[in-house]
Amino acid sequence: MYFLYGAKDGGRLRLVATFDSEQQLLAYVHWATLENLPGRRAKFEQGSALVGFNTEHHSARPLTSDDAEDVPHNPSPSML
């Protein structure tokens, strides 16, 4: 499983979604990113799991104690 996190300007990482594959995760981040900003920051699509955050991080292992059961699994644009 792959874990997608959002954060605001160096704040705490928050788990926002999980994915079965890294390819799915990267495709979702590509879709959700409206604009890349300086300093690895970005603007994200309204309705995406990353809305309200300005950075994303991903990992093949959990980085926080957030419960993966509490976030969408394999979200896609068609789920909006």
mmJSON file of the N, C-alpha and C atoms, coordinates in Angstrom:
{"data_MODEL":{"atom_site":{
"group_PDB":["ATOM","ATOM","ATOM","ATOM","ATOM","ATOM","ATOM","ATOM","ATOM","ATOM","ATOM","ATOM","ATOM","ATOM","ATOM","ATOM","ATOM","ATOM","ATOM","ATOM","ATOM","ATOM","ATOM","ATOM","ATOM","ATOM","ATOM","ATOM","ATOM","ATOM","ATOM","ATOM","ATOM","ATOM","ATOM","ATOM","ATOM","ATOM","ATOM","ATOM","ATOM","ATOM","ATOM","ATOM","ATOM","ATOM","ATOM","ATOM","ATOM","ATOM","ATOM","ATOM","ATOM","ATOM","ATOM","ATOM","ATOM","ATOM","ATOM","ATOM","ATOM","ATOM","ATOM","ATOM","ATOM","ATOM","ATOM","ATOM","ATOM","ATOM","ATOM","ATOM","ATOM","ATOM","ATOM","ATOM","ATOM","ATOM","ATOM","ATOM","ATOM","ATOM","ATOM","ATOM","ATOM","ATOM","ATOM","ATOM","ATOM","ATOM","ATOM","ATOM","ATOM","ATOM","ATOM","ATOM","ATOM","ATOM","ATOM","ATOM","ATOM","ATOM","ATOM","ATOM","ATOM","ATOM","ATOM","ATOM","ATOM","ATOM","ATOM","ATOM","ATOM","ATOM","ATOM","ATOM","ATOM","ATOM","ATOM","ATOM","ATOM","ATOM","ATOM","ATOM","ATOM","ATOM","ATOM","ATOM","ATOM","ATOM","ATOM","ATOM","ATOM","ATOM","ATOM","ATOM","ATOM","ATOM","ATOM","ATOM","ATOM","ATOM","ATOM","ATOM","ATOM","ATOM","ATOM","ATOM","ATOM","ATOM","ATOM","ATOM","ATOM","ATOM","ATOM","ATOM","ATOM","ATOM","ATOM","ATOM","ATOM","ATOM","ATOM","ATOM","ATOM","ATOM","ATOM","ATOM","ATOM","ATOM","ATOM","ATOM","ATOM","ATOM","ATOM","ATOM","ATOM","ATOM","ATOM","ATOM","ATOM","ATOM","ATOM","ATOM","ATOM","ATOM","ATOM","ATOM","ATOM","ATOM","ATOM","ATOM","ATOM","ATOM","ATOM","ATOM","ATOM","ATOM","ATOM","ATOM","ATOM","ATOM","ATOM","ATOM","ATOM","ATOM","ATOM","ATOM","ATOM","ATOM","ATOM","ATOM","ATOM","ATOM","ATOM","ATOM","ATOM","ATOM","ATOM","ATOM","ATOM","ATOM","ATOM","ATOM","ATOM","ATOM","ATOM","ATOM","ATOM","ATOM","ATOM","ATOM","ATOM","ATOM","ATOM","ATOM","ATOM","ATOM","ATOM","ATOM"],
"id":[1,2,3,4,5,6,7,8,9,10,11,12,13,14,15,16,17,18,19,20,21,22,23,24,25,26,27,28,29,30,31,32,33,34,35,36,37,38,39,40,41,42,43,44,45,46,47,48,49,50,51,52,53,54,55,56,57,58,59,60,61,62,63,64,65,66,67,68,69,70,71,72,73,74,75,76,77,78,79,80,81,82,83,84,85,86,87,88,89,90,91,92,93,94,95,96,97,98,99,100,101,102,103,104,105,106,107,108,109,110,111,112,113,114,115,116,117,118,119,120,121,122,123,124,125,126,127,128,129,130,131,132,133,134,135,136,137,138,139,140,141,142,143,144,145,146,147,148,149,150,151,152,153,154,155,156,157,158,159,160,161,162,163,164,165,166,167,168,169,170,171,172,173,174,175,176,177,178,179,180,181,182,183,184,185,186,187,188,189,190,191,192,193,194,195,196,197,198,199,200,201,202,203,204,205,206,207,208,209,210,211,212,213,214,215,216,217,218,219,220,221,222,223,224,225,226,227,228,229,230,231,232,233,234,235,236,237,238,239,240],
"type_symbol":["N","C","C","N","C","C","N","C","C","N","C","C","N","C","C","N","C","C","N","C","C","N","C","C","N","C","C","N","C","C","N","C","C","N","C","C","N","C","C","N","C","C","N","C","C","N","C","C","N","C","C","N","C","C","N","C","C","N","C","C","N","C","C","N","C","C","N","C","C","N","C","C","N","C","C","N","C","C","N","C","C","N","C","C","N","C","C","N","C","C","N","C","C","N","C","C","N","C","C","N","C","C","N","C","C","N","C","C","N","C","C","N","C","C","N","C","C","N","C","C","N","C","C","N","C","C","N","C","C","N","C","C","N","C","C","N","C","C","N","C","C","N","C","C","N","C","C","N","C","C","N","C","C","N","C","C","N","C","C","N","C","C","N","C","C","N","C","C","N","C","C","N","C","C","N","C","C","N","C","C","N","C","C","N","C","C","N","C","C","N","C","C","N","C","C","N","C","C","N","C","C","N","C","C","N","C","C","N","C","C","N","C","C","N","C","C","N","C","C","N","C","C","N","C","C","N","C","C","N","C","C","N","C","C","N","C","C","N","C","C"],
"label_atom_id":["N","CA","C","N","CA","C","N","CA","C","N","CA","C","N","CA","C","N","CA","C","N","CA","C","N","CA","C","N","CA","C","N","CA","C","N","CA","C","N","CA","C","N","CA","C","N","CA","C","N","CA","C","N","CA","C","N","CA","C","N","CA","C","N","CA","C","N","CA","C","N","CA","C","N","CA","C","N","CA","C","N","CA","C","N","CA","C","N","CA","C","N","CA","C","N","CA","C","N","CA","C","N","CA","C","N","CA","C","N","CA","C","N","CA","C","N","CA","C","N","CA","C","N","CA","C","N","CA","C","N","CA","C","N","CA","C","N","CA","C","N","CA","C","N","CA","C","N","CA","C","N","CA","C","N","CA","C","N","CA","C","N","CA","C","N","CA","C","N","CA","C","N","CA","C","N","CA","C","N","CA","C","N","CA","C","N","CA","C","N","CA","C","N","CA","C","N","CA","C","N","CA","C","N","CA","C","N","CA","C","N","CA","C","N","CA","C","N","CA","C","N","CA","C","N","CA","C","N","CA","C","N","CA","C","N","CA","C","N","CA","C","N","CA","C","N","CA","C","N","CA","C","N","CA","C","N","CA","C","N","CA","C","N","CA","C","N","CA","C","N","CA","C","N","CA","C","N","CA","C"],
"label_alt_id":[null,null,null,null,null,null,null,null,null,null,null,null,null,null,null,null,null,null,null,null,null,null,null,null,null,null,null,null,null,null,null,null,null,null,null,null,null,null,null,null,null,null,null,null,null,null,null,null,null,null,null,null,null,null,null,null,null,null,null,null,null,null,null,null,null,null,null,null,null,null,null,null,null,null,null,null,null,null,null,null,null,null,null,null,null,null,null,null,null,null,null,null,null,null,null,null,null,null,null,null,null,null,null,null,null,null,null,null,null,null,null,null,null,null,null,null,null,null,null,null,null,null,null,null,null,null,null,null,null,null,null,null,null,null,null,null,null,null,null,null,null,null,null,null,null,null,null,null,null,null,null,null,null,null,null,null,null,null,null,null,null,null,null,null,null,null,null,null,null,null,null,null,null,null,null,null,null,null,null,null,null,null,null,null,null,null,null,null,null,null,null,null,null,null,null,null,null,null,null,null,null,null,null,null,null,null,null,null,null,null,null,null,null,null,null,null,null,null,null,null,null,null,null,null,null,null,null,null,null,null,null,null,null,null,null,null,null,null,null,null],
"label_comp_id":["MET","MET","MET","TYR","TYR","TYR","PHE","PHE","PHE","LEU","LEU","LEU","TYR","TYR","TYR","GLY","GLY","GLY","ALA","ALA","ALA","LYS","LYS","LYS","ASP","ASP","ASP","GLY","GLY","GLY","GLY","GLY","GLY","ARG","ARG","ARG","LEU","LEU","LEU","ARG","ARG","ARG","LEU","LEU","LEU","VAL","VAL","VAL","ALA","ALA","ALA","THR","THR","THR","PHE","PHE","PHE","ASP","ASP","ASP","SER","SER","SER","GLU","GLU","GLU","GLN","GLN","GLN","GLN","GLN","GLN","LEU","LEU","LEU","LEU","LEU","LEU","ALA","ALA","ALA","TYR","TYR","TYR","VAL","VAL","VAL","HIS","HIS","HIS","TRP","TRP","TRP","ALA","ALA","ALA","THR","THR","THR","LEU","LEU","LEU","GLU","GLU","GLU","ASN","ASN","ASN","LEU","LEU","LEU","PRO","PRO","PRO","GLY","GLY","GLY","ARG","ARG","ARG","ARG","ARG","ARG","ALA","ALA","ALA","LYS","LYS","LYS","PHE","PHE","PHE","GLU","GLU","GLU","GLN","GLN","GLN","GLY","GLY","GLY","SER","SER","SER","ALA","ALA","ALA","LEU","LEU","LEU","VAL","VAL","VAL","GLY","GLY","GLY","PHE","PHE","PHE","ASN","ASN","ASN","THR","THR","THR","GLU","GLU","GLU","HIS","HIS","HIS","HIS","HIS","HIS","SER","SER","SER","ALA","ALA","ALA","ARG","ARG","ARG","PRO","PRO","PRO","LEU","LEU","LEU","THR","THR","THR","SER","SER","SER","ASP","ASP","ASP","ASP","ASP","ASP","ALA","ALA","ALA","GLU","GLU","GLU","ASP","ASP","ASP","VAL","VAL","VAL","PRO","PRO","PRO","HIS","HIS","HIS","ASN","ASN","ASN","PRO","PRO","PRO","SER","SER","SER","PRO","PRO","PRO","SER","SER","SER","MET","MET","MET","LEU","LEU","LEU"],
"label_asym_id":["A","A","A","A","A","A","A","A","A","A","A","A","A","A","A","A","A","A","A","A","A","A","A","A","A","A","A","A","A","A","A","A","A","A","A","A","A","A","A","A","A","A","A","A","A","A","A","A","A","A","A","A","A","A","A","A","A","A","A","A","A","A","A","A","A","A","A","A","A","A","A","A","A","A","A","A","A","A","A","A","A","A","A","A","A","A","A","A","A","A","A","A","A","A","A","A","A","A","A","A","A","A","A","A","A","A","A","A","A","A","A","A","A","A","A","A","A","A","A","A","A","A","A","A","A","A","A","A","A","A","A","A","A","A","A","A","A","A","A","A","A","A","A","A","A","A","A","A","A","A","A","A","A","A","A","A","A","A","A","A","A","A","A","A","A","A","A","A","A","A","A","A","A","A","A","A","A","A","A","A","A","A","A","A","A","A","A","A","A","A","A","A","A","A","A","A","A","A","A","A","A","A","A","A","A","A","A","A","A","A","A","A","A","A","A","A","A","A","A","A","A","A","A","A","A","A","A","A","A","A","A","A","A","A","A","A","A","A","A","A"],
"label_entity_id":["1","1","1","1","1","1","1","1","1","1","1","1","1","1","1","1","1","1","1","1","1","1","1","1","1","1","1","1","1","1","1","1","1","1","1","1","1","1","1","1","1","1","1","1","1","1","1","1","1","1","1","1","1","1","1","1","1","1","1","1","1","1","1","1","1","1","1","1","1","1","1","1","1","1","1","1","1","1","1","1","1","1","1","1","1","1","1","1","1","1","1","1","1","1","1","1","1","1","1","1","1","1","1","1","1","1","1","1","1","1","1","1","1","1","1","1","1","1","1","1","1","1","1","1","1","1","1","1","1","1","1","1","1","1","1","1","1","1","1","1","1","1","1","1","1","1","1","1","1","1","1","1","1","1","1","1","1","1","1","1","1","1","1","1","1","1","1","1","1","1","1","1","1","1","1","1","1","1","1","1","1","1","1","1","1","1","1","1","1","1","1","1","1","1","1","1","1","1","1","1","1","1","1","1","1","1","1","1","1","1","1","1","1","1","1","1","1","1","1","1","1","1","1","1","1","1","1","1","1","1","1","1","1","1","1","1","1","1","1","1"],
"label_seq_id":[1,1,1,2,2,2,3,3,3,4,4,4,5,5,5,6,6,6,7,7,7,8,8,8,9,9,9,10,10,10,11,11,11,12,12,12,13,13,13,14,14,14,15,15,15,16,16,16,17,17,17,18,18,18,19,19,19,20,20,20,21,21,21,22,22,22,23,23,23,24,24,24,25,25,25,26,26,26,27,27,27,28,28,28,29,29,29,30,30,30,31,31,31,32,32,32,33,33,33,34,34,34,35,35,35,36,36,36,37,37,37,38,38,38,39,39,39,40,40,40,41,41,41,42,42,42,43,43,43,44,44,44,45,45,45,46,46,46,47,47,47,48,48,48,49,49,49,50,50,50,51,51,51,52,52,52,53,53,53,54,54,54,55,55,55,56,56,56,57,57,57,58,58,58,59,59,59,60,60,60,61,61,61,62,62,62,63,63,63,64,64,64,65,65,65,66,66,66,67,67,67,68,68,68,69,69,69,70,70,70,71,71,71,72,72,72,73,73,73,74,74,74,75,75,75,76,76,76,77,77,77,78,78,78,79,79,79,80,80,80],
"pdbx_PDB_ins_code":[null,null,null,null,null,null,null,null,null,null,null,null,null,null,null,null,null,null,null,null,null,null,null,null,null,null,null,null,null,null,null,null,null,null,null,null,null,null,null,null,null,null,null,null,null,null,null,null,null,null,null,null,null,null,null,null,null,null,null,null,null,null,null,null,null,null,null,null,null,null,null,null,null,null,null,null,null,null,null,null,null,null,null,null,null,null,null,null,null,null,null,null,null,null,null,null,null,null,null,null,null,null,null,null,null,null,null,null,null,null,null,null,null,null,null,null,null,null,null,null,null,null,null,null,null,null,null,null,null,null,null,null,null,null,null,null,null,null,null,null,null,null,null,null,null,null,null,null,null,null,null,null,null,null,null,null,null,null,null,null,null,null,null,null,null,null,null,null,null,null,null,null,null,null,null,null,null,null,null,null,null,null,null,null,null,null,null,null,null,null,null,null,null,null,null,null,null,null,null,null,null,null,null,null,null,null,null,null,null,null,null,null,null,null,null,null,null,null,null,null,null,null,null,null,null,null,null,null,null,null,null,null,null,null,null,null,null,null,null,null],
"Cartn_x":[0.855,0.0,0.902,0.414,1.135,0.305,0.977,0.34,0.593,-0.47,-0.383,-0.682,0.205,0.083,0.013,-0.694,-0.722,-0.206,0.336,0.812,0.671,0.676,0.639,1.935,2.707,3.92,4.737,5.177,6.048,5.337,4.022,3.254,3.239,2.467,2.374,1.788,2.389,1.841,0.526,-0.445,-1.734,-2.016,-2.334,-2.684,-3.996,-3.996,-5.204,-5.783,-4.981,-5.476,-4.449,-4.931,-4.039,-4.31,-3.311,-3.402,-2.784,-3.262,-2.701,-1.323,-1.079,0.207,0.753,2.049,2.681,2.222,2.017,1.559,0.199,-0.725,-2.035,-1.88,-1.044,-0.819,-0.26,0.761,1.381,0.419,-0.405,-1.396,-2.409,-2.807,-3.762,-3.148,-1.918,-1.247,-1.111,-0.787,-0.666,-2.006,-3.1,-4.427,-4.784,-4.503,-4.932,-4.13,-2.951,-2.094,-2.516,-3.0,-3.394,-2.209,-1.308,-0.179,0.962,2.16,3.351,3.888,4.237,4.737,6.167,6.912,8.282,8.323,9.421,9.633,8.853,8.658,7.911,6.474,5.923,4.538,3.663,2.359,1.429,0.04,-0.773,-2.214,-2.885,-3.899,-4.553,-6.017,-6.506,-7.882,-8.9,-9.929,-11.049,-11.681,-12.008,-12.611,-11.605,-10.32,-9.308,-8.965,-8.324,-7.911,-6.861,-6.222,-5.158,-5.632,-6.89,-7.385,-7.157,-6.714,-6.438,-4.997,-4.247,-2.819,-2.013,-0.72,0.101,1.366,1.514,2.582,2.022,2.626,2.255,3.523,3.356,4.44,3.83,4.638,4.12,5.196,4.722,5.631,5.018,5.876,5.416,5.179,5.439,5.19,4.563,3.828,3.208,4.26,3.997,4.894,4.311,3.031,2.355,1.526,0.912,0.032,-1.413,-1.658,-3.006,-3.526,-4.807,-5.426,-5.819,-5.265,-5.563,-7.034,-7.733,-9.162,-10.015,-9.451,-10.201,-10.107,-9.358,-9.171,-9.583,-9.863,-10.246,-9.123,-9.521,-8.572,-8.776,-7.7,-7.726,-8.728,-8.717,-9.635,-9.298,-10.29,-10.081,-10.951,-10.623,-11.439,-12.898,-13.186,-14.576,-15.374,-14.683,-15.37,-15.932,-15.577,-16.02,-17.476],
"Cartn_y":[-1.175,0.0,1.24,2.295,3.559,4.626,5.523,6.509,7.912,8.703,10.091,11.017,11.979,12.942,14.351,15.201,16.622,17.376,18.574,19.438,20.887,21.767,23.211,23.823,24.414,25.168,24.576,23.349,22.734,22.211,22.231,21.722,20.204,19.68,18.233,17.547,16.425,15.616,14.999,14.995,14.348,13.365,12.152,11.146,11.557,11.605,12.029,10.928,9.925,8.833,7.704,6.518,5.377,4.822,4.147,3.601,2.213,1.399,0.063,0.094,1.083,1.138,2.564,2.656,3.971,4.666,3.895,4.473,5.157,4.525,5.138,6.419,6.376,7.541,8.703,8.436,9.51,10.078,9.237,9.726,10.627,10.242,11.058,12.412,12.419,13.682,14.558,13.958,14.723,15.37,14.6,15.156,16.264,16.046,16.977,18.276,18.296,19.479,20.477,21.635,22.7,23.554,23.8,24.695,24.347,24.231,24.054,25.425,25.587,26.85,26.661,27.739,27.612,26.876,26.191,25.537,24.246,23.486,22.216,22.389,23.584,23.843,23.741,23.631,23.516,23.966,24.238,24.443,23.179,22.711,21.455,21.646,20.753,20.735,20.721,21.568,21.517,20.13,19.546,18.224,17.091,17.403,16.351,16.135,15.034,14.734,15.727,16.439,17.378,18.828,19.1,20.472,20.989,22.234,22.829,22.674,21.851,21.689,22.356,22.621,23.188,22.382,21.241,20.295,18.885,17.985,16.574,15.757,14.653,13.701,12.322,11.37,10.013,9.017,7.832,6.83,5.446,4.444,3.055,2.518,3.336,2.927,4.099,3.82,4.915,5.855,7.143,8.156,8.784,8.528,9.077,7.966,8.289,7.315,7.45,8.27,8.419,7.058,6.805,5.526,5.499,4.552,4.43,4.114,3.577,3.279,4.543,5.666,6.923,7.786,7.336,8.136,7.317,7.982,7.247,6.325,5.173,4.24,4.27,4.491,4.606,5.643,6.877,7.89,8.194,8.627,9.006,10.209,10.937,12.096,11.737,10.512,10.131,9.968,9.936,9.827,11.163,12.26,13.594,13.832],
"Cartn_z":[0.0,0.0,0.0,-0.659,-0.734,-0.044,0.64,1.501,0.96,0.834,0.363,1.528,1.739,2.841,2.304,3.004,2.725,3.929,3.693,4.781,4.336,5.329,5.067,5.552,4.638,4.962,6.107,5.934,6.924,8.152,8.147,9.284,9.312,10.229,10.417,9.182,8.805,7.726,8.171,7.258,7.527,6.39,6.76,5.768,5.095,3.744,3.033,2.145,1.766,0.926,0.897,0.522,0.303,-1.092,-1.638,-2.999,-3.041,-3.983,-4.154,-4.809,-5.649,-6.353,-6.378,-6.533,-6.646,-7.926,-8.988,-10.247,-10.082,-9.363,-9.104,-8.297,-7.268,-6.417,-7.232,-8.034,-8.818,-9.854,-10.46,-11.421,-10.722,-9.512,-8.755,-8.398,-7.925,-7.577,-8.817,-9.945,-11.196,-11.541,-11.445,-11.721,-10.729,-9.451,-8.396,-8.382,-8.991,-8.96,-10.031,-9.584,-10.513,-10.928,-9.974,-10.222,-9.278,-9.839,-9.014,-8.634,-7.365,-6.838,-6.348,-6.134,-5.628,-4.285,-4.046,-2.759,-2.581,-3.677,-3.636,-3.166,-3.337,-2.949,-4.192,-3.976,-5.102,-4.689,-5.706,-5.514,-6.01,-5.255,-5.592,-5.941,-6.766,-7.262,-6.116,-6.241,-5.297,-5.398,-4.277,-4.278,-4.203,-4.366,-4.242,-2.769,-2.486,-1.112,-0.608,-1.517,-1.144,-1.01,-1.262,-1.164,0.266,0.374,1.68,2.12,1.419,1.717,0.616,0.877,-0.195,-0.466,0.184,-0.172,-0.072,-0.85,-0.762,-0.556,0.113,0.348,0.178,-0.278,-0.377,0.019,0.408,0.946,0.781,0.729,0.687,2.094,3.088,4.484,5.227,6.292,7.051,7.647,7.58,8.156,9.414,9.673,10.846,11.489,12.593,13.246,12.76,11.737,11.18,10.707,10.902,10.558,9.082,8.344,6.915,6.655,7.629,7.472,7.435,7.881,7.96,6.704,5.698,4.478,3.262,2.127,0.917,0.432,-0.103,-0.71,-2.219,-2.942,-4.405,-4.915,-4.344,-4.88,-6.343,-7.074,-8.459,-8.775,-9.842,-10.216,-10.428,-10.858,-11.117,-9.814,-8.657,-7.368,-6.913,-7.59,-7.16,-7.466],
"occupancy":[1.0,1.0,1.0,1.0,1.0,1.0,1.0,1.0,1.0,1.0,1.0,1.0,1.0,1.0,1.0,1.0,1.0,1.0,1.0,1.0,1.0,1.0,1.0,1.0,1.0,1.0,1.0,1.0,1.0,1.0,1.0,1.0,1.0,1.0,1.0,1.0,1.0,1.0,1.0,1.0,1.0,1.0,1.0,1.0,1.0,1.0,1.0,1.0,1.0,1.0,1.0,1.0,1.0,1.0,1.0,1.0,1.0,1.0,1.0,1.0,1.0,1.0,1.0,1.0,1.0,1.0,1.0,1.0,1.0,1.0,1.0,1.0,1.0,1.0,1.0,1.0,1.0,1.0,1.0,1.0,1.0,1.0,1.0,1.0,1.0,1.0,1.0,1.0,1.0,1.0,1.0,1.0,1.0,1.0,1.0,1.0,1.0,1.0,1.0,1.0,1.0,1.0,1.0,1.0,1.0,1.0,1.0,1.0,1.0,1.0,1.0,1.0,1.0,1.0,1.0,1.0,1.0,1.0,1.0,1.0,1.0,1.0,1.0,1.0,1.0,1.0,1.0,1.0,1.0,1.0,1.0,1.0,1.0,1.0,1.0,1.0,1.0,1.0,1.0,1.0,1.0,1.0,1.0,1.0,1.0,1.0,1.0,1.0,1.0,1.0,1.0,1.0,1.0,1.0,1.0,1.0,1.0,1.0,1.0,1.0,1.0,1.0,1.0,1.0,1.0,1.0,1.0,1.0,1.0,1.0,1.0,1.0,1.0,1.0,1.0,1.0,1.0,1.0,1.0,1.0,1.0,1.0,1.0,1.0,1.0,1.0,1.0,1.0,1.0,1.0,1.0,1.0,1.0,1.0,1.0,1.0,1.0,1.0,1.0,1.0,1.0,1.0,1.0,1.0,1.0,1.0,1.0,1.0,1.0,1.0,1.0,1.0,1.0,1.0,1.0,1.0,1.0,1.0,1.0,1.0,1.0,1.0,1.0,1.0,1.0,1.0,1.0,1.0,1.0,1.0,1.0,1.0,1.0,1.0,1.0,1.0,1.0,1.0,1.0,1.0],
"B_iso_or_equiv":[0.0,0.0,0.0,0.0,0.0,0.0,0.0,0.0,0.0,0.0,0.0,0.0,0.0,0.0,0.0,0.0,0.0,0.0,0.0,0.0,0.0,0.0,0.0,0.0,0.0,0.0,0.0,0.0,0.0,0.0,0.0,0.0,0.0,0.0,0.0,0.0,0.0,0.0,0.0,0.0,0.0,0.0,0.0,0.0,0.0,0.0,0.0,0.0,0.0,0.0,0.0,0.0,0.0,0.0,0.0,0.0,0.0,0.0,0.0,0.0,0.0,0.0,0.0,0.0,0.0,0.0,0.0,0.0,0.0,0.0,0.0,0.0,0.0,0.0,0.0,0.0,0.0,0.0,0.0,0.0,0.0,0.0,0.0,0.0,0.0,0.0,0.0,0.0,0.0,0.0,0.0,0.0,0.0,0.0,0.0,0.0,0.0,0.0,0.0,0.0,0.0,0.0,0.0,0.0,0.0,0.0,0.0,0.0,0.0,0.0,0.0,0.0,0.0,0.0,0.0,0.0,0.0,0.0,0.0,0.0,0.0,0.0,0.0,0.0,0.0,0.0,0.0,0.0,0.0,0.0,0.0,0.0,0.0,0.0,0.0,0.0,0.0,0.0,0.0,0.0,0.0,0.0,0.0,0.0,0.0,0.0,0.0,0.0,0.0,0.0,0.0,0.0,0.0,0.0,0.0,0.0,0.0,0.0,0.0,0.0,0.0,0.0,0.0,0.0,0.0,0.0,0.0,0.0,0.0,0.0,0.0,0.0,0.0,0.0,0.0,0.0,0.0,0.0,0.0,0.0,0.0,0.0,0.0,0.0,0.0,0.0,0.0,0.0,0.0,0.0,0.0,0.0,0.0,0.0,0.0,0.0,0.0,0.0,0.0,0.0,0.0,0.0,0.0,0.0,0.0,0.0,0.0,0.0,0.0,0.0,0.0,0.0,0.0,0.0,0.0,0.0,0.0,0.0,0.0,0.0,0.0,0.0,0.0,0.0,0.0,0.0,0.0,0.0,0.0,0.0,0.0,0.0,0.0,0.0,0.0,0.0,0.0,0.0,0.0,0.0],
"pdbx_formal_charge":[null,null,null,null,null,null,null,null,null,null,null,null,null,null,null,null,null,null,null,null,null,null,null,null,null,null,null,null,null,null,null,null,null,null,null,null,null,null,null,null,null,null,null,null,null,null,null,null,null,null,null,null,null,null,null,null,null,null,null,null,null,null,null,null,null,null,null,null,null,null,null,null,null,null,null,null,null,null,null,null,null,null,null,null,null,null,null,null,null,null,null,null,null,null,null,null,null,null,null,null,null,null,null,null,null,null,null,null,null,null,null,null,null,null,null,null,null,null,null,null,null,null,null,null,null,null,null,null,null,null,null,null,null,null,null,null,null,null,null,null,null,null,null,null,null,null,null,null,null,null,null,null,null,null,null,null,null,null,null,null,null,null,null,null,null,null,null,null,null,null,null,null,null,null,null,null,null,null,null,null,null,null,null,null,null,null,null,null,null,null,null,null,null,null,null,null,null,null,null,null,null,null,null,null,null,null,null,null,null,null,null,null,null,null,null,null,null,null,null,null,null,null,null,null,null,null,null,null,null,null,null,null,null,null,null,null,null,null,null,null],
"auth_seq_id":[1,1,1,2,2,2,3,3,3,4,4,4,5,5,5,6,6,6,7,7,7,8,8,8,9,9,9,10,10,10,11,11,11,12,12,12,13,13,13,14,14,14,15,15,15,16,16,16,17,17,17,18,18,18,19,19,19,20,20,20,21,21,21,22,22,22,23,23,23,24,24,24,25,25,25,26,26,26,27,27,27,28,28,28,29,29,29,30,30,30,31,31,31,32,32,32,33,33,33,34,34,34,35,35,35,36,36,36,37,37,37,38,38,38,39,39,39,40,40,40,41,41,41,42,42,42,43,43,43,44,44,44,45,45,45,46,46,46,47,47,47,48,48,48,49,49,49,50,50,50,51,51,51,52,52,52,53,53,53,54,54,54,55,55,55,56,56,56,57,57,57,58,58,58,59,59,59,60,60,60,61,61,61,62,62,62,63,63,63,64,64,64,65,65,65,66,66,66,67,67,67,68,68,68,69,69,69,70,70,70,71,71,71,72,72,72,73,73,73,74,74,74,75,75,75,76,76,76,77,77,77,78,78,78,79,79,79,80,80,80],
"auth_comp_id":["MET","MET","MET","TYR","TYR","TYR","PHE","PHE","PHE","LEU","LEU","LEU","TYR","TYR","TYR","GLY","GLY","GLY","ALA","ALA","ALA","LYS","LYS","LYS","ASP","ASP","ASP","GLY","GLY","GLY","GLY","GLY","GLY","ARG","ARG","ARG","LEU","LEU","LEU","ARG","ARG","ARG","LEU","LEU","LEU","VAL","VAL","VAL","ALA","ALA","ALA","THR","THR","THR","PHE","PHE","PHE","ASP","ASP","ASP","SER","SER","SER","GLU","GLU","GLU","GLN","GLN","GLN","GLN","GLN","GLN","LEU","LEU","LEU","LEU","LEU","LEU","ALA","ALA","ALA","TYR","TYR","TYR","VAL","VAL","VAL","HIS","HIS","HIS","TRP","TRP","TRP","ALA","ALA","ALA","THR","THR","THR","LEU","LEU","LEU","GLU","GLU","GLU","ASN","ASN","ASN","LEU","LEU","LEU","PRO","PRO","PRO","GLY","GLY","GLY","ARG","ARG","ARG","ARG","ARG","ARG","ALA","ALA","ALA","LYS","LYS","LYS","PHE","PHE","PHE","GLU","GLU","GLU","GLN","GLN","GLN","GLY","GLY","GLY","SER","SER","SER","ALA","ALA","ALA","LEU","LEU","LEU","VAL","VAL","VAL","GLY","GLY","GLY","PHE","PHE","PHE","ASN","ASN","ASN","THR","THR","THR","GLU","GLU","GLU","HIS","HIS","HIS","HIS","HIS","HIS","SER","SER","SER","ALA","ALA","ALA","ARG","ARG","ARG","PRO","PRO","PRO","LEU","LEU","LEU","THR","THR","THR","SER","SER","SER","ASP","ASP","ASP","ASP","ASP","ASP","ALA","ALA","ALA","GLU","GLU","GLU","ASP","ASP","ASP","VAL","VAL","VAL","PRO","PRO","PRO","HIS","HIS","HIS","ASN","ASN","ASN","PRO","PRO","PRO","SER","SER","SER","PRO","PRO","PRO","SER","SER","SER","MET","MET","MET","LEU","LEU","LEU"],
"auth_asym_id":["A","A","A","A","A","A","A","A","A","A","A","A","A","A","A","A","A","A","A","A","A","A","A","A","A","A","A","A","A","A","A","A","A","A","A","A","A","A","A","A","A","A","A","A","A","A","A","A","A","A","A","A","A","A","A","A","A","A","A","A","A","A","A","A","A","A","A","A","A","A","A","A","A","A","A","A","A","A","A","A","A","A","A","A","A","A","A","A","A","A","A","A","A","A","A","A","A","A","A","A","A","A","A","A","A","A","A","A","A","A","A","A","A","A","A","A","A","A","A","A","A","A","A","A","A","A","A","A","A","A","A","A","A","A","A","A","A","A","A","A","A","A","A","A","A","A","A","A","A","A","A","A","A","A","A","A","A","A","A","A","A","A","A","A","A","A","A","A","A","A","A","A","A","A","A","A","A","A","A","A","A","A","A","A","A","A","A","A","A","A","A","A","A","A","A","A","A","A","A","A","A","A","A","A","A","A","A","A","A","A","A","A","A","A","A","A","A","A","A","A","A","A","A","A","A","A","A","A","A","A","A","A","A","A","A","A","A","A","A","A"],
"auth_atom_id":["N","CA","C","N","CA","C","N","CA","C","N","CA","C","N","CA","C","N","CA","C","N","CA","C","N","CA","C","N","CA","C","N","CA","C","N","CA","C","N","CA","C","N","CA","C","N","CA","C","N","CA","C","N","CA","C","N","CA","C","N","CA","C","N","CA","C","N","CA","C","N","CA","C","N","CA","C","N","CA","C","N","CA","C","N","CA","C","N","CA","C","N","CA","C","N","CA","C","N","CA","C","N","CA","C","N","CA","C","N","CA","C","N","CA","C","N","CA","C","N","CA","C","N","CA","C","N","CA","C","N","CA","C","N","CA","C","N","CA","C","N","CA","C","N","CA","C","N","CA","C","N","CA","C","N","CA","C","N","CA","C","N","CA","C","N","CA","C","N","CA","C","N","CA","C","N","CA","C","N","CA","C","N","CA","C","N","CA","C","N","CA","C","N","CA","C","N","CA","C","N","CA","C","N","CA","C","N","CA","C","N","CA","C","N","CA","C","N","CA","C","N","CA","C","N","CA","C","N","CA","C","N","CA","C","N","CA","C","N","CA","C","N","CA","C","N","CA","C","N","CA","C","N","CA","C","N","CA","C","N","CA","C","N","CA","C","N","CA","C","N","CA","C","N","CA","C","N","CA","C"],
"pdbx_PDB_model_num":[1,1,1,1,1,1,1,1,1,1,1,1,1,1,1,1,1,1,1,1,1,1,1,1,1,1,1,1,1,1,1,1,1,1,1,1,1,1,1,1,1,1,1,1,1,1,1,1,1,1,1,1,1,1,1,1,1,1,1,1,1,1,1,1,1,1,1,1,1,1,1,1,1,1,1,1,1,1,1,1,1,1,1,1,1,1,1,1,1,1,1,1,1,1,1,1,1,1,1,1,1,1,1,1,1,1,1,1,1,1,1,1,1,1,1,1,1,1,1,1,1,1,1,1,1,1,1,1,1,1,1,1,1,1,1,1,1,1,1,1,1,1,1,1,1,1,1,1,1,1,1,1,1,1,1,1,1,1,1,1,1,1,1,1,1,1,1,1,1,1,1,1,1,1,1,1,1,1,1,1,1,1,1,1,1,1,1,1,1,1,1,1,1,1,1,1,1,1,1,1,1,1,1,1,1,1,1,1,1,1,1,1,1,1,1,1,1,1,1,1,1,1,1,1,1,1,1,1,1,1,1,1,1,1,1,1,1,1,1,1]
}}}
